Amino acid sequence: MAEYYNYLKSLHLIFVITWFAGLFYIPRLFVYQIEASQKPSPYKEILGDQLKLMAKRLWFIITWPSAVLATIFAILLLIVQPVWLQQGWMHVKLTFVVLLFAYHFKTHHIFKQLQNDVVKWTSSQMRLWNEGSTLILFSVVFLVILKNSINWIFGVIGIFVLAIVLMLGFKIYKRYRTKKNEE
């Protein structure tokens, strides 16, 4: 099976990318669903139905299958390269994968609520939620590429700096939107 290593790695990366694409886009659809739920009829119903359909297709045709296939190919890679399981960077990576699945399952919970017209989040909270997958992606990429604990620590510091910058950008954008809506 070692001769298939590069094929397995390529397929794993492809499905990780499509999984993240789904995780990046689905909260954006949630933002639009939440905002549509506050519009008057018939816009509320027309937009809501269309956004639910878009979210359902994205979630079940792209995001879930990609998560499953990325996981299958990751397991196959670990079977081919079991030595990775003895390396510290892989333990940290697997911790981030667990966090990614927790994020995925919580997003699924939000998806089900919105499909049933249960709105418990504001659009601002959902915009913030959208950044969770970005932070996990940065963490995993730095970790997998650097594989060195000292360099990885700098990567984590960079991730926290990125999180702070994202939060500041989010607050600035929120002020801009509020000001624009008042005009």
Buried (B, 14 or more C-beta within 10 A) or exposed (E): EEEEEEEBBEBBEBBBEBBBBBBBBBBBBBBBBBBBBEEEEEEBEEBBEEBBEBBEEBBEEBBBBBBEBBBBBBEBBBEBBEEBEEEEBBEBBBEBBEBBEEBBEEBBEBBEBBBEEEBEBEBBEBBBBBBBBBBBBBBBEBBBEBBEEEEBEEBBEEBEEBBEEBEEEBEEEBEEEEEEEEE
